[in-house]
């Protein structure tokens, strides 16, 4: 499933390992063992049978390739796995084998295994998020006074500081972390039996459900066989995180363009090289992040298109979710790992940031001057004055402060020194420092720093 050459670059090997065939069967067997132990604890099956079932639920006991082969004939690996488990237990105790998968269903096994995998994957993702958050928090603090130009609609807008850009990156990451944490705390058990009523257990169905949930440390809930809010919520949280991470990667690419040169990736000899151009140093980690961001919406759409879960168990829609959710986990994991690489050893070129800010003839300070003049001459008049001044600066290829310094209204209201102060980029940063502090406080509230 995750074994192409591209996966070494675009996927997360750690996350992929949590969803490979062996890991999936291991989680399915964990459900079967937990079911048997819970049933024995409640006196539903003999303790000796539960012990033998649980001992047999070791993935190394099974022929994974044979189960994969038989899955094609049964629509689910649960059916050949339960058959193989029953045979394994029967080889030692035919009576104990009668209690394998006692009263449960294929979907209980599959969905619960998926939740166990999702929980492990969420732990890995949150660990990666923590690493990146630390990197970004360090950048926020180190560059809270590093001047650069803010860009809106790809054009120079106003002065800002690189620390604030990093703070907004960090905020997006923390938003994603909050969603993932909520999902991690609410991972539920799937346990409803053949038609979602646990009818096989009579009046003790809820009692058994709660016992199985405790065994697996999953939340006990009403069965969600065709109410697919659980995988959809997981997918939505993964997509939200991917969007935030992808934005960081895209900003990185834009800031690493040769004409901008405000950032650069670290890396050793040969990293980011071109097959044709010896001079190239491509932003390979950031490109992988953006590639993932382009893939996730399609994976999300695939999962959300599985809407028609008919009656008490779906035909096809339920099966269609498995791959999409697993691919989302692996893709987002790869994005996070590559972003950590991009940030590790990242070059922050403050001199280029300052040069790019100053390259625009001081036009980015037009709003600042208009706002300074507005109380005296009115907003409309101030806007008109600055538009004329900007036009003249562009036509004359002169700095804006020079053109404004020749204007009688500007000199009367601001004076030479006042104009210089208004046009100083460091004086028009608003409350960016306060916003940086707010994001860093939130970062610390997450248990960091």
Secondary structure, DSSP 8 states (H G I E B T S, - for coil): ---STTHHHHS-HHHHHHTSHHHHHHHHHHHHHHHHHHHHHTTSS-HHHHHHHHHH--GGGS-HHHHHHHHHHHSSHHHHHHHHHHHHHHTT-HHHHTTTTTT--HHHHHHHHHHHHHHHHHHHHHHHHHHHHHHHHHHHHHTTT-EEEEEETTEEEEEEEHHHHHHHHHHHHHHHHHHHHHHHHT-B-----TTSS-GGGGGGHHHHHHHHHHHHT-B--S--SS-THHHHHHHHHHHHHHHHHHHHHHHHHHHTSTTT-SEE----TTTT--SS-TT----HHHHHHHHHHHHHHHHHHHHHT-----TTS-SSHHHHHHHHHHHHHHHHHHHHHHHHHHHTT-EE-HHHHHHHHHTTTTGGGHHHHHHHHHHHH-HHHHHHHHHHHHHHHHHHT--HHHHHTT-HHHHHHTHHHHHHHHT-GGG--TTHHHHHHHHHHHHHHTT--
